[in-house]
């Protein structure tokens, strides 16, 4: 499995960057998990937009789905030019179907409701979901393919179920919106220390800190997470590739 970070920022993208978006590749299949602001432009650095096979959304905050609209227009134009003849499926939770359908349910994009209580199979990927603690309904995702497991917290504060849900993942992609000692729970996010604690308790192979804040020194986030977890810890970077 190959994972490419397309966006590392929370809330809004800084210059030349993007918010949440992760490209998963396995056996020639291209899956985009979340599609935040700036993600579509970053995606096209790595694959042709016509080679995108599916999209899965964790929730409908704009920093996770803002580029669904531009992706809709890209699909429209590529269909009209005869460059794409397949419909692009966009998978979303039941509570978000109406909102996403108002943007993307067209002849060239198909909004598909997934059941958060059931396993979802998309191409070679199998996904399990677990509802997070966030101001709007949001789903964390455990994604598997080819014997590799990746956990994605999406947006959430600490919940005691997370170490079990993410148990044994090869890679944990954890949102890291706050620094140690800050009150992250009220906003429905994690601190650097909680990210490291989660990686340790779920026995993750590696940890990538993402959904980064627009304040402070990010190297401090790294050090605070490392204080809790002995495995490899990385700050997300646009274009960063993880492969196993």
N, C-alpha and C positions, 0 to 999 in steps of 0.2 A: 504494500500500500504506500502511496505517495501522498503527502499532505503539503499544500502550499498555502502559506499565510498571505491573504490578499489585503487584509486590513487589520491594524493593531489598535486603533483608537476607540475609546468610548465617546459617546455623545456626538462628536463631529470630527471630520478629518482635518488634520493640519496640512500644510502645503505639500502637494504631491502624494498625499497619503489617502487612506480610506478607513472606514469603520469596519464593523464585523463582516468577515467573509472568508471562507476557507474552502479551497478546492481539493477534493479527494479524488484520486485516480487509482483504478484497479482494473486490470485486464482490458484496457482501452476504453473504459467507461469513465465519464467525467461528471462528478456530482458536486454541486455547489451548496454548501451549508451556510445559510444566512447571506444576505445581499444588501449590505448597508451602503451608505453614501460613499461613492468613489470606487466601489468594488467592480463595477462593470468595466471601467477603464483598466483597472489592474488585471482583471481576468484575461483581457485580450493580449497581455504581454506573454501569456503562457499557452493559451489555446485560442483557436478561432471560435468566435461566438457560436458558430453553427455546429461546433463539436460538443457543446454543452448538452448533456443528456437529461439532467434533472436538477431541480432545486428543492431544498428542504429548509423551512423556516422555523426558528425556535419561538419567535413572537413578533409582534408588530410595532415595537418601538422603532422609530425612524432609523436609528443607527444600526438596525439589523435588517431593514427591508426597504430603505429609501430608493434603491436602484431597481426595484421590481418594475417601476414605471418605465425607466429607460430601457430595461431589458425587454419589456413588452414592445416598445417601439423598434428595438433592434430585431426582434423576431418578426414583426410586421414587415419591415423593410427587406429583410433577408428572404422571407417568403415571396414578397412581390417581385424580387429580383430573380427568383428561381434558384436561390442558393441553399434553401432549406425546404424540405418537403415533409418533415415530421413535426408533430406538435410537441412543445416543450412542457412537461409536467411540472407543476409547482405544488409541493406537498405542504400542507399547513394544518394546524390543530382546528378542531371543530369551531371553537369560539372565534377564530380569525378568518373563517372561510368567506363571510360576507364582505369584510374589509378588503381582503386580497382579491376577491372576485370583482370588486368594483374597479380594480386597476388592471387585472391580468386575465380575467376569464373571457377569452376571445377565441376565434377559430385557430389561432396559432399558439395559444397558451392554454393549458388545461389546469385549473385549480382543483386539487384532489385533497379531500379530507383524510387525514390519518387519525387512527385511534390511539391516543396516548397510552392506553392500557394494553395495547397489543404490539407485537413485533411487526415492523415495517420492512419489507424487502424491496429494494430498488436496485436493479441491475445486480452486480455482485455483492452489494452492501446490505447488511442487516442492521436495523436500528431498533434500540429500545429507548423509551422515553420516561422521564420522571419530572413531575411538576416542581418548579422552583418556588422560591420565596421572592417575589418581585411585585412592584406596583400594578403590573398587568399580568395576565396569565402567560406563562413562559415554560418551555420544556427544555430540560437538560437532555443530552443525547449520548448514548453509548453506541458506538458505531464499530462494526466488525466486518472484516473481509480477508480472505486468504490466511486465516489464522492470526491476524493482527487486530488488536482492540484499541480504540481511541475514545477517550472520554472528553466531552465538551460540556462545561458547566452552563453555557449560555449566561444569562444574567441571574444572579441569585445571592442571597445572604446565606450564612452557614445554616445547614440543616444536619441533624445527626444521621440521617439516612445516606448522606453522600459517600462516606467511606465504603459502605456496602454496595451501593449502586455502581461505583467506579472501581470496585475491587479488582486488582490485578491488571489494570489497563497498561498497555505498553507506553502510551503517551496520554497525559492529562493536559488538556488545553483549558486553563482556568482564567476566568475573568478576574482582574486585579485592579479594581477601581480606587482602592484606598490604601494608605500606608498603615503600618502597625500602630495601634492605639487609637486610630480614628473610629468614629461611629459609622460603620458601613451598613449596619442592619436596617436603619431607618430608610435608607435609599434602596434596599434590596440588592446589595453588592457584597463582595468579599474584600478583605484586606490581604496584603502580601503574606502576613503571618498565617492567616487562615488557609491561603493557597498552599503554603508549604506544609502545614499540618494535614491538610486533606491528602496531598501527595504521599506523605509518610503513612498515614493511616490506611489508605487504600492500596498501598504498596505499588504505586505507579512506577513504571520504568524510568520515565522522564517527565519533566514539567515545563510547559511553556506558559508564561504569564502574558496575558493579552487584555484587550479592552482597557488600555492604559489611560491614566489620568493626564490632564493638561496642566499639572502643577507638580512641584517637587522635582527631585532627581530620580529618574527611573532606576539608576544603579542601586539606590537605597531599597527599592522594592525587591530587587534581585538578592541583595544581601539578607534582607529580612526573611525572604522565603527560604534561602539556603540555610538559615539558622534552624529551620524546622525539618529540613529534608536533605538527606545525604546524597540523593541521586542527582543527576544532571538537571540543572535549572537554566532556562533561557528566557530572555526577554523577547517577545514577539517582534519580528521585523518584517516589513513589507517585502515579499518575495522569498522569505525564509522557507526552506524545504526540509521536511522530515520524511524519512523513508525507512521502511522495514519490510 
